[in-house]
C-alpha cells in the first residue's frame, strides 16, 4: 500500500504547494515586496517554479460594521428568508403545474416568515453578548520567499541586483 502526499491528485504525485528542502531566501513585511522579488527572479529567467511565498505570523482582524438591534435582525432575517423562499419557489415551479406566480409569492412569504423567526431566535440565544456586526479577515504580517536548496545560491546572487530585496542574512 503506497502513501501519497496530502492534496496530491494521484498516488505518487506530489503536492504543488511543496518544495523539496526549501531554504529561506528573504522575509518581507508585505506581500507586494515578496511578489516583486519573485517577479524579478522570473524576469531574469530563474526557474520560479522552485519558489514559494509563505505568509507567516498570522493575525485576525475584525472590523466592526455596526450595532445590532432587534429591528435590524428582523429585517435581515426577512430579506434572507425571501431570497431562500424565492429560490425554493423557482425549484417548485419547475416541477408543478400550479400558477407559477402563486408558487413564487407563497414560497417567498413562507421564507420571509421562516427567516424572521429563525433570525430572532438566533439573536435571542446570544443574550446580548454580541450586539454588533463585523467583518473578519486573517492576514499575515510577514511573507517569506522560499526556494529549492539546489537553486538558493543562484537566487541570492540575482537578488543582489534588486534594490531593497533584503536577502535573509541568516542563510
N, C-alpha and C positions, 0 to 999 in steps of 0.2 A: 504494500500500500504506500503510495507516494504522497508526500505533503506538498501543498502549493502555498505560495505566498498569499496572505490575505489581500483581497482586492484584485487578484490576478484573474484573468478570464479562463484560462485552461491550465491543467496541471503542467508544471514545468515552465510556465510563463511567469516572468517577474512583474512586479507592480511598476507602473510608470512613475510612481511617487517614491522611488527608492534609488539610492546611489550605492555603488559598491565602494566601501571605505571612503566616505566623504570627508573632506577637510574644510575647515572654515577659511574662506577667502577674505571676507570683510563683514563687519557688523555696522548697520546704519540705523538712524533714528526714524527714518521714514521710508515707505515703500518705493516712492518715486526714485530715490537715490539708488536703492538696490536694483531697481529695474533699469536705471540708466547704466549701471555697471555691467549688467548682463547684455544690454543693447550694445555697449561699447565693445564688449568681447565679440559679439556677433558681427559687428562692423569690421572687426579685424580677423575674421574667418576662424575664430576659436570655435571648437565643437560645443556649442552651448547646450546640447542635449546632455552634457555631463555636468550641468549646473542645476541648482535648485535654490529658490528663495524660500526661507522659512521664517514665518512670523513667530516671535517668542515674547515672553513676558506679557501674557495676555491680561487684559483688564476689561471689566464690564462697565459700560457707560449706560446711564439711564436718564433720559431727558423727560422731565415732567411736562405733559402737554395740556393738562387742565385738571380742574376739580370735578369730581363725580357727584352728582345729585340724583335723587330718585327720578326726577323728570328726564335727565339725560340718559339714565339707564333704561327707562321705559321707552323713550324714542328710539334708542339704539336697538333695543330688543324687537320693537315693532318693525323697524326697517330691515333688520336681519331676517326676521320671520317672513316678511313679504317676499324677499328675494328667494328664500327657501321654498315658500309656498308656490311662487310662480314657476320655479324650476320643476317642482313636483307636478304642477298643473300641466306644464308642457309635456312631460313624460306621459301623464294620464291621457292627454289629448291624442297622443299617437295611438293609443290602444282602446279608445272608446268611440262610440257613435253619438254620444251626447253632444249638446251645444258646446262648442269649443270655448266661447266667451264665458259661458256659465261655469265651465270647469276651471278656467284660469282665475276668474274672480273668486269662486268659492275656495279654491286651494290657497290663493293669496290671503284671503281673510282668515282662514284657519291658521295659516302660517304666521300671520301677524299676531293672532291671539296666543299661539304657542310660543312665539318669540318673546312676547311681552311677559307672560307668566314665567317662562324659564329665566329670563334676564333678572326679573325682580326677585325670584327665589335665590338665584346665584348671588345677587348683591346683598340680600338679607343674610345669607350664610356667612358673609365676611364680617358681619357685626361691626362695621365701621373701621376695620383695621387697615383698609386701603381705599381711602376716599379720593383717589386721584388716578388719572390715566397717564400712561407713559409709553415711550418707545425705547427699547433696549438694543444694544449692539455690543458685540465682543470685538475688541480691537487689539492688535499687537503694538507694543511700544518699541520693539526692536525688530529689525529684519536682517537675518544673516544669510549671506550668499555662500552656499556650499558648492564644492567642486570635487569631482573624482580625484583621488590621490595621484593618479598617473598623469594628470594634466594640471595639477595645482601650481607647480613652478612656472609653467608657461603662462597661466592666467595671472599670477602675481607680476611677472615680467611685463605683460601687456598693460596691466593697470598702472604701472609707473608713469605711463603717458596720459592718464586721465586725471586732470586736476580735481582734487577733493575726493579721490577714490578711497583714501584711508585704509589700505590693506591692514588686516589684523596683525599687530606687531608680535603676537604670541605664537605665531605659526612659523 
